Structure formats: C-alpha cells, structure tokens
C-alpha cells in the first residue's frame, strides 16, 4: 500500500517500510512488517501540559533500527487530524509542535531543547495533514515522539519511511517533510538541514541525494530556484529528477518565482545505492545517473563519482548513455579507434594500431549505436587485437548497461541503446552545441519513426544544397565522413540541421561555404550556398524543428527540458 493510504484505526499504528517510498506511486511502495505483537492494543502515550508522548515498544525500536541500517536513512511520518482548534486573537492557540525525545526519564525537559516541526492548525480547517521528520544520519533512534498543542488533535496513523524533505500534495492527504533540524511549515521547502540526513558530497562511500519534482500542469515552463540558481523546466508528463550534485547550492531554501505554478510535489530523497557500483574494484563507475541533458553542461567535475569521467543516462530516451570526460586525450583513449573503425573514410572496418592512430584526430565529441560498437569489439575479440585500458573499460560499461551483450562463448552482440560523449575541455558554448548534436544522434539511433522522418525531409532538399553538404562532410579535415554510407549521411544531415536554433542554421553554412577549405575543395557547391543564403538548410531545419517540437517538446539546438 502507498503510505498515503492511511488506516482509519483509532489506535496508534507504526508501519515499517522496507523499500524506498515514491509518493503517490501506483505500485506498492511500502508495507507493514509482520512481527508478532507489533501493534499495541491501545495508544502508548502520556500527556501533561498540552504535550502528548508516544513511546516506541522494544520491538518497534528494533524494527526501526534494522530499517535504518538497511537504508542509511529513515523518517517518522504522522497523520494528524485537528479535533477542535481554539479560537483566539493569538496564533499560539493553533500552534502545533512535533519532535522526538531520546531520554524517557527526562522527556519533559527535552521538549524545549530538541528540534521540532512547527505548524498552524487553523489553515487546515479541520482536515487531516501529515508531517514527516527525518532522523539524523548518525543513526541514533529516539525513544519516541511528542506532540505539543493547546488544541485537541488526533494522531490517526504513523509510519517509518525513507527520509524525504519537501512537500507532496498528489495524494488525498497533504504531506510536509522536514530535515532533522526541524522547521516551520510556512509554504517553503527548506533543504538547509539536508546534510544532517544525507551525504553532502559524492564519495566512494555515499552519494548526494536527488530532488524529484512533479508539476500540476503539463504545459508551459516551470521555475524553481535553489539558492538563487533558477531552473526552467519545460513541459514534462513524468516527474523530473534533479541530482543535487548538479546544483551549485542544493541545500538551500527552494523558492518558486512563479507562485501560481507551485509544484504538486518537491521531494529530496536518497540517491540509488546502485550508483556506487564500480568496475573491477577500481573507481570507475558502471551505473549511469539518470538525468536531463540540460543538467550535464554545467555539472561540476568536483561532484563526479569517478576520476576522469562521469556517466549519465538520458531520462527520456532509454539506453542512451552520456559520457562527460575530463580531457580530449582521455576521450581519445575511449573512442578514437572506434571513430576510425565506424566512420572515417578509408579506415572503416579496420582496427588501427596505436602507431597508426598516432597524430590522427578523431572527434571532439562522439556518438555510436549498439550495432557498430558490437562489430568493433567482436572484431577485436576474433583477431585478438590488443585494446587499451579505456576501451576495455568502455566494453564493460556498455555490457553492464545492455548496449552490448556478451554471449556465453565470449561473442560480442549488439544490445539496445547508444553511447555519446563530450569533454570538459570543450568551452561552454561548444559543450552546448555538442550535447545538442550528439543528443540528436542518440535519438536517431533508437527511434525508427524519427529516422523515417529524417529520410523524408532529406529527399525534399534541392540537389545542389545536398551536393554541398556531401562535399562538406567529405573535405572538412576534422570530419572525413564516408559519404557512401547512406545511414551515416542522413544521420549527420539531421544532426547538423538540429544542432543550432533554426535561425542560426543558414548563417552557419554560409560561413562554412566562405571558408578556405570549402572555397578550395568545393568551390562550385559552396558558391551556390552563398548565393542562396543557405535557404535550403534553413527550410530543412524548420521542418525537423516542427517535428521534434510536436513530438517531444524539443527544438533545434535543444535536446533538454531543463535550462539554467
């Protein structure tokens, strides 16, 4: 059952969740432990001076301890129903405080010294609400909890759950969740105390948490601000995950510049433990972080899990892996031999030795589909070709994530998906273009309808415009594409049409046509582009832009939904 499906029992229940809670999830995300005599027959509480104390039984404390050790975090959520709120000129008549006590002998003194969650009952008009309070990551388990209120309230239900901070209005009962330092429920989400419950840095032992956002509307853009850093999130039908490692000041108060677009849910929670899976006992990560590409561009290297690369997977397009790599040299170690094997004219299908590769340029960014990667690694296996350390690591990563499949006999077979790569050595303006360019390739690799649409638009372009494009791909030294490969040609045509905004496409090709290598090696074709102002390219870009906008809410020059 979902934790929002509260029991209507009148006595105190403590549900123990043994799996992560995803709010308002349709599948079961929590359930009660079947422990004999776990539920007391009546509320275990005492009260004095407007304070009600709820003590955990020995079995309950043991279960909480086990849960915390299994998950490295925990919180206690209670559902409260106001019974009678006293009316007074003073707001204190409706003031409620909720906290933990650790010493059963001096719990009355603790009420005034421990952190508490504070709320005001008047705003609920007698309806139920829920408050979640995280335990500290030290693992110290309280003896119980207390509620201080001058007005009469009813504790409907309580449960132990995974630690979260924020709010969730997607269920029948509004939920407000707090860090271990407590706080006041005043309509903001305060993450400043998150480091008391979660890791504040990425390390081999632990990861920074993530933020999951769900909006009320699925149209238009939404805005969230974390410590002054504003994120614009475009229409998305699914909840959006934002790793806090991507943000400059994640542990701050969250504000909403457009108050009318207040999200239905904003919850900070632990990252998946599997993200700390490493290759061959070294600090080489195998499991990608699910993310929108818009967060990769300014992702600080200081929060990488590995030393010389970080690994991501596209949250909207299954199987498309992103590598962000420290330098061009390291990126070459991963992908240069593959580039010549897959795409370079005169070298395709060959495994070049290190000596043959010396001094040759691959690409500043890369993209490869599962079929081509499988051919590369299978040929290396059959020929017993000596691959370098990074190429062997890449094979392990691709196999772990299903882009490659390794048969029982060792044969390398294609799986599903693709891999794309950029480098931190590229300046910001190029990283933006490269992520767009390579991102479109990733979608092209995995989506047949997109490939068919690209082909239909490709054949509408006038022959002289296409003639320049083919010649440009052929004579540009940094490209050297094999233009006999029809699949490659259409794939690159599409990416060049969509790598920049539509308005920038024609000027880009006119500029390319005026450059020395075009004038020397493709003058006739280049002069046509100059004379027509690149209008053929602009028309193709506009058609593709309309298609990707209608289908995915993407645009030429943008494969991401999150901008900052």
SULFEN-V916975 format. One record per residue. N is the residue number from 1. SS is DSSP state (H for helix, E for strand, C for the rest). OMEGA is omega in radians with two decimals (* if undefined). D_FIRST is the distance of its C-alpha to the first C-alpha in Angstrom with 1 decimal. Layout:
<<N	SS	OMEGA	D_FIRST> <N	SS	OMEGA	D_FIRST>>
This chain:
<<1	C	3.05	0.0> <2	C	-3.09	3.8> <3	C	3.11	6.3> <4	C	3.09	8.2> <5	C	-2.98	6.7> <6	C	3.05	9.1> <7	C	3.11	10.4> <8	C	-3.14	13.9> <9	C	-3.09	15.4> <10	C	3.10	18.7> <11	C	-3.01	18.9> <12	C	3.09	17.7> <13	C	3.05	14.5> <14	E	3.10	13.9> <15	E	3.11	10.6> <16	E	3.12	11.6> <17	C	-3.14	9.9> <18	C	3.03	12.1> <19	C	3.14	11.6> <20	C	3.13	12.6> <21	C	2.98	10.4> <22	C	-2.93	11.4> <23	C	3.10	11.2> <24	C	3.10	10.0> <25	C	-3.09	9.4> <26	C	3.12	9.0> <27	C	-3.13	7.8> <28	C	-3.12	5.0> <29	C	3.05	6.5> <30	C	3.11	5.8> <31	C	-3.08	6.0> <32	C	3.02	8.9> <33	C	3.14	12.3> <34	C	-3.13	14.2> <35	C	-3.13	17.4> <36	C	3.09	20.0> <37	C	-3.11	20.8> <38	C	-3.09	18.2> <39	C	3.07	17.7> <40	C	-3.07	21.0> <41	C	3.12	22.2> <42	C	-3.13	23.0> <43	C	3.08	22.7> <44	C	-3.05	24.6> <45	E	2.94	26.5> <46	E	-3.10	30.1> <47	E	3.05	31.5> <48	E	3.08	34.8> <49	C	3.10	36.3> <50	C	-3.14	33.2> <51	E	3.08	31.1> <52	E	-3.10	28.2> <53	E	3.12	27.3> <54	E	-3.09	24.1> <55	E	3.06	24.9> <56	C	3.00	22.6> <57	C	3.11	23.5> <58	H	3.12	25.0> <59	H	3.12	22.0> <60	H	3.12	19.7> <61	H	3.11	22.2> <62	H	3.14	22.4> <63	H	3.11	18.7> <64	H	3.13	18.8> <65	H	3.13	22.0> <66	H	3.14	20.6> <67	H	-3.12	17.6> <68	H	-3.11	20.2> <69	H	3.14	22.6> <70	H	-3.02	20.3> <71	H	-3.11	19.2> <72	C	3.03	22.3> <73	C	3.09	20.5> <74	C	3.07	18.1> <75	E	3.05	17.5> <76	E	3.09	16.8> <77	E	3.07	15.0> <78	E	3.03	16.0> <79	E	-3.04	15.6> <80	E	3.03	19.1> <81	E	3.05	20.8> <82	E	3.12	24.6> <83	E	3.11	26.4> <84	E	-3.13	29.9> <85	C	3.13	31.1> <86	C	3.09	34.8> <87	C	-3.10	37.0> <88	C	3.06	39.7> <89	C	-3.14	41.7> <90	C	3.10	40.0> <91	H	-3.09	36.5> <92	H	3.12	36.0> <93	H	3.12	35.3> <94	H	-3.10	31.9> <95	E	3.10	31.3> <96	E	3.07	28.2> <97	E	-3.09	28.0> <98	E	-3.14	25.2> <99	E	-3.13	26.0> <100	E	2.94	26.0> <101	E	-3.02	28.8> <102	C	3.14	30.0> <103	C	-3.06	32.9> <104	C	-3.12	32.3> <105	C	-3.10	36.1> <106	C	-3.07	36.6> <107	H	3.13	33.3> <108	H	3.10	35.3> <109	H	-3.08	37.3> <110	H	-3.09	34.3> <111	C	-3.08	33.0> <112	C	-3.06	35.8> <113	C	-3.10	35.8> <114	C	3.06	32.3> <115	C	3.13	30.4> <116	E	2.95	28.3> <117	E	-3.09	26.1> <118	E	3.13	28.0> <119	E	-3.12	27.0> <120	E	-3.01	28.8> <121	H	-3.05	27.5> <122	H	-3.02	30.0> <123	H	-3.09	28.3> <124	H	3.11	25.1> <125	C	3.07	27.2> <126	C	3.14	25.2> <127	C	-3.09	21.8> <128	E	3.02	18.8> <129	E	-3.10	18.2> <130	E	3.10	16.5> <131	E	3.09	18.5> <132	E	-3.06	17.6> <133	E	-3.11	20.5> <134	E	2.91	21.0> <135	C	3.07	22.9> <136	C	-3.09	26.1> <137	C	3.03	26.3> <138	C	3.10	28.9> <139	C	3.11	26.2> <140	C	-3.08	27.6> <141	C	-3.13	25.0> <142	C	3.05	25.8> <143	C	-3.12	26.6> <144	E	3.13	24.3> <145	E	3.14	24.0> <146	E	3.03	26.1> <147	E	3.11	26.1> <148	E	-3.10	29.5> <149	E	3.06	30.1> <150	C	3.10	33.2> <151	C	-3.11	31.1> <152	E	3.09	28.9> <153	E	-3.14	25.1> <154	E	3.04	22.2> <155	E	-3.07	19.4> <156	E	-2.88	16.4> <157	E	3.05	13.9> <158	E	3.09	13.9> <159	E	2.99	12.1> <160	E	-3.09	13.6> <161	E	3.05	12.5> <162	C	-3.11	14.7> <163	C	3.04	17.7> <164	E	3.05	18.0> <165	E	3.13	20.9> <166	E	3.13	21.3> <167	E	3.08	19.6> <168	E	-3.14	16.8> <169	C	-3.03	17.4> <170	C	3.13	15.3> <171	C	-3.11	12.8> <172	C	-3.13	13.9> <173	C	3.11	14.7> <174	E	-3.10	17.0> <175	E	3.08	16.4> <176	E	-3.00	19.4> <177	E	-2.98	19.4> <178	E	3.05	22.6> <179	C	-3.11	24.5> <180	C	3.10	26.0> <181	C	3.10	29.1> <182	C	-3.14	27.3> <183	E	-3.12	28.7> <184	E	3.12	29.0> <185	C	-3.06	26.6> <186	C	3.08	29.3> <187	C	3.06	27.8> <188	C	3.04	28.2> <189	E	-3.01	26.1> <190	E	-3.13	28.0> <191	C	-3.04	27.7> <192	C	3.12	30.9> <193	C	-3.05	29.3> <194	H	-3.11	27.0> <195	H	3.08	29.5> <196	H	-3.12	28.7> <197	C	-3.04	25.2> <198	C	3.08	25.8> <199	E	3.12	28.7> <200	C	3.05	31.4> <201	C	3.00	33.2> <202	C	3.12	32.5> <203	C	3.12	33.9> <204	C	-3.09	33.7> <205	C	-3.08	31.5> <206	C	-3.08	29.0> <207	C	3.00	28.1> <208	E	-3.09	27.9> <209	C	3.11	24.5> <210	E	3.08	23.5> <211	E	3.12	22.9> <212	E	-3.06	20.5> <213	E	3.06	21.8> <214	E	-3.09	20.6> <215	C	3.13	23.2> <216	C	-3.08	23.3> <217	C	3.13	26.1> <218	C	3.07	26.7> <219	C	3.10	30.5> <220	C	-3.12	33.0> <221	C	3.09	32.8> <222	E	-3.14	30.8> <223	E	2.99	32.2> <224	E	3.11	30.8> <225	E	3.10	33.2> <226	E	-3.13	32.7> <227	C	3.13	35.7> <228	C	3.10	37.9> <229	E	-3.05	36.8> <230	E	3.01	35.7> <231	E	3.02	33.4> <232	E	-3.12	33.7> <233	E	-3.13	30.7> <234	C	-3.09	31.5> <235	C	3.12	29.5> <236	C	-3.09	26.4> <237	C	-3.08	23.7> <238	C	3.03	21.3> <239	C	-3.10	20.2> <240	E	3.09	23.2> <241	E	3.14	23.2> <242	E	3.06	26.1> <243	E	-3.13	27.0> <244	H	3.09	28.6> <245	H	-3.13	31.4> <246	H	-3.00	32.6> <247	C	3.12	33.3> <248	C	-3.11	36.4> <249	C	-3.04	34.9> <250	C	-3.07	31.1> <251	C	-3.11	30.8> <252	C	3.06	32.1> <253	E	3.12	31.3> <254	E	3.09	29.8> <255	E	-3.04	31.7> <256	C	-3.09	31.5> <257	C	3.08	35.1> <258	C	-3.02	34.1> <259	H	-3.14	32.3> <260	H	3.14	31.7> <261	H	3.13	29.5> <262	C	-3.06	27.1> <263	C	3.10	24.0> <264	C	-3.12	20.7> <265	E	2.98	19.3> <266	E	-3.04	21.2> <267	E	3.02	19.5> <268	E	-3.10	21.3> <269	E	-3.09	19.5> <270	C	3.02	20.8> <271	C	-3.14	22.3> <272	C	3.13	21.4> <273	H	-3.13	23.3> <274	H	3.12	24.6> <275	H	3.08	26.8> <276	H	3.06	29.0> <277	C	-3.06	30.0> <278	E	-3.10	33.7> <279	C	2.95	36.4> <280	C	3.11	38.8> <281	C	3.11	38.3> <282	C	3.13	39.7> <283	C	3.03	38.2> <284	C	-3.00	37.7> <285	E	3.13	34.2> <286	C	-3.02	32.6> <287	C	-3.11	29.2> <288	C	3.03	29.6> <289	E	3.11	27.9> <290	E	-2.99	26.2> <291	E	2.95	28.2> <292	C	-3.08	30.0> <293	H	3.14	33.7> <294	H	3.12	34.8> <295	H	-3.07	33.6> <296	C	-2.98	35.6> <297	C	-3.10	39.0> <298	C	3.11	39.2> <299	C	-3.08	36.9> <300	C	3.10	38.8> <301	H	3.14	40.0> <302	H	-3.13	39.5> <303	H	3.05	35.7> <304	C	3.06	36.1> <305	C	-3.13	34.6> <306	C	-3.09	37.7> <307	C	-3.02	41.4> <308	C	3.01	42.8> <309	E	2.94	39.9> <310	E	-3.04	36.3> <311	E	-3.14	34.1> <312	E	2.98	31.7> <313	E	-3.07	30.0> <314	E	-3.07	29.8> <315	C	-3.07	26.5> <316	C	-3.05	27.4> <317	C	-3.00	29.6> <318	C	3.00	28.2> <319	C	3.13	30.6> <320	E	-3.12	33.0> <321	E	3.05	33.8> <322	E	2.91	35.7> <323	E	2.90	38.0> <324	E	-2.94	39.5> <325	E	-2.97	42.5> <326	C	-3.05	44.8> <327	C	3.05	48.2> <328	H	-3.12	49.9> <329	H	3.11	51.4> <330	H	3.10	48.0> <331	H	3.08	46.7> <332	H	3.12	49.9> <333	H	3.11	49.2> <334	H	-2.81	45.8> <335	H	-3.00	46.9> <336	H	-3.13	50.7> <337	H	3.11	51.6> <338	H	-3.13	48.8> <339	H	3.13	50.2> <340	H	-3.14	53.6> <341	H	-3.01	52.3> <342	H	-2.87	50.2> <343	C	-2.97	52.0> <344	E	3.13	55.4> <345	C	-3.13	58.4> <346	C	-3.11	60.7> <347	C	-3.02	58.2> <348	C	3.13	55.3> <349	C	3.14	54.4> <350	C	3.01	56.3> <351	C	-3.11	55.0> <352	C	3.08	57.2> <353	C	3.09	58.2> <354	H	3.12	57.8> <355	H	3.13	61.5> <356	H	-3.14	61.2> <357	H	-3.04	58.3> <358	C	3.12	60.2> <359	C	3.14	61.1> <360	C	-3.14	59.1> <361	C	3.02	56.5> <362	C	3.04	53.1> <363	C	3.04	51.0> <364	C	3.03	49.6> <365	C	-2.98	46.2> <366	E	3.02	44.9> <367	E	-3.13	42.8> <368	E	3.11	42.5> <369	E	-3.03	40.6> <370	H	-3.10	39.3> <371	H	-3.10	42.3> <372	H	3.10	44.9> <373	H	3.11	43.3> <374	H	3.12	43.1> <375	H	3.14	46.8> <376	H	-3.07	47.7> <377	H	3.11	46.1> <378	H	3.10	47.1> <379	H	3.09	50.7> <380	H	3.12	50.7> <381	H	-3.09	49.5> <382	H	-3.10	52.1> <383	C	-3.09	54.9> <384	C	-3.08	53.8> <385	C	-3.11	54.0> <386	C	3.07	53.4> <387	C	3.13	50.5> <388	C	-3.06	50.1> <389	H	-3.11	47.3> <390	H	3.10	45.4> <391	H	3.08	45.6> <392	H	3.07	44.2> <393	H	3.11	41.4> <394	H	3.11	40.6> <395	H	3.14	40.6> <396	H	3.13	38.0> <397	H	-3.11	35.8> <398	H	3.12	36.1> <399	H	-3.14	35.4> <400	H	-3.07	32.3> <401	C	2.99	30.9> <402	C	3.07	31.9> <403	C	2.99	34.9> <404	E	3.00	37.1> <405	E	3.12	36.7> <406	E	-3.12	38.8> <407	C	-3.14	40.0> <408	C	3.13	40.7> <409	C	3.13	44.3> <410	C	-3.14	43.8> <411	C	3.14	44.3> <412	E	-3.08	42.6> <413	E	3.09	40.8> <414	E	2.99	39.2> <415	C	3.09	35.5> <416	C	3.11	33.9> <417	C	-3.06	34.1> <418	E	3.09	36.8> <419	E	3.05	37.9> <420	E	-3.01	39.6> <421	E	2.98	41.3> <422	E	-3.11	42.9> <423	E	3.04	44.7> <424	C	-3.14	44.8> <425	C	3.09	48.6> <426	C	3.06	48.5> <427	C	-3.03	49.0> <428	H	-3.08	46.3> <429	H	3.10	47.8> <430	H	3.10	47.9> <431	H	3.10	44.4> <432	H	3.13	43.2> <433	H	-3.11	45.4> <434	H	3.13	44.5> <435	H	3.07	40.7> <436	H	-3.09	41.3> <437	H	-3.10	43.8> <438	H	3.10	41.8> <439	H	3.09	38.5> <440	H	3.06	40.1> <441	H	-3.13	41.2> <442	H	3.12	37.7> <443	H	3.12	36.6> <444	H	-3.11	39.8> <445	H	-2.96	39.1> <446	H	-3.02	35.7> <447	C	-3.07	36.1> <448	H	3.14	38.6> <449	H	3.10	38.7> <450	H	3.13	39.6> <451	H	3.13	42.3> <452	H	3.11	43.8> <453	H	3.10	43.8> <454	H	-3.12	45.6> <455	H	-3.11	48.1> <456	H	3.11	48.9> <457	H	3.12	49.6> <458	H	-3.08	51.6> <459	C	3.07	54.0> <460	C	-3.07	54.6> <461	C	-3.10	56.2> <462	C	-3.01	60.0> <463	H	-3.10	61.5> <464	H	3.06	63.3> <465	H	3.10	60.2> <466	H	3.14	58.5> <467	H	3.09	61.7> <468	H	-3.12	61.4> <469	H	3.13	57.8> <470	H	-3.13	58.7> <471	H	3.10	61.6> <472	H	3.11	59.7> <473	H	-3.03	57.1> <474	H	-2.97	60.0> <475	H	3.11	62.4> <476	C	-3.00	60.1> <477	C	-3.09	60.5> <478	C	-3.12	57.0> <479	C	3.11	55.6> <480	C	3.14	57.9> <481	E	3.02	55.5> <482	C	-3.02	56.6> <483	C	3.04	57.0> <484	C	-3.13	57.5> <485	C	-3.07	53.8> <486	H	3.12	52.6> <487	H	-3.14	48.9> <488	H	-3.10	49.6> <489	H	3.14	51.9> <490	H	3.14	49.4> <491	H	-3.14	46.6> <492	H	3.04	48.9> <493	H	-3.12	50.2> <494	H	-3.06	46.7> <495	H	3.12	45.9> <496	H	3.07	49.2> <497	H	-3.01	48.7> <498	H	-3.06	45.2> <499	C	3.11	45.7> <500	C	3.05	47.1> <501	C	-3.09	46.8> <502	H	-3.09	48.8> <503	H	-3.10	51.5> <504	H	-3.03	52.2> <505	H	-3.13	52.5> <506	H	3.10	56.0> <507	H	3.13	57.5> <508	H	-3.08	55.9> <509	H	3.04	57.7> <510	H	3.10	60.9> <511	H	3.10	60.9> <512	H	-3.11	60.4> <513	H	-3.13	63.2> <514	H	-3.07	65.6> <515	C	-2.98	65.0> <516	H	-3.06	67.7> <517	H	3.07	66.0> <518	H	-3.12	65.3> <519	H	3.13	68.8> <520	H	-2.97	70.4> <521	H	-3.12	68.3> <522	C	-2.98	67.0> <523	H	-3.09	69.4> <524	H	-3.13	69.8> <525	H	-3.11	66.0> <526	H	-3.13	65.4> <527	H	3.09	68.1> <528	H	3.12	66.4> <529	H	3.12	63.2> <530	H	-3.10	65.2> <531	H	-3.11	67.2> <532	H	3.14	64.1> <533	C	3.13	62.2> <534	C	-3.05	59.3> <535	H	3.12	58.4> <536	H	3.11	57.3> <537	H	3.13	54.6> <538	H	3.12	53.5> <539	H	3.12	53.1> <540	H	3.13	51.0> <541	H	-3.13	48.8> <542	H	3.13	48.3> <543	H	3.13	47.2> <544	H	3.12	44.7> <545	H	3.12	43.4> <546	H	-3.13	42.8> <547	H	-3.07	40.9> <548	H	3.08	38.5> <549	H	-3.14	38.0> <550	H	-3.02	37.0> <551	H	-3.00	34.7> <552	H	-3.03	33.1> <553	C	3.04	34.2> <554	C	-3.14	36.4> <555	E	3.01	40.2> <556	C	-3.09	43.3> <557	C	-3.09	43.3> <558	E	3.04	39.6> <559	C	-3.07	36.8> <560	C	3.06	34.4> <561	C	-3.12	32.2> <562	E	3.11	32.4> <563	E	3.07	35.9> <564	C	*	37.1>>
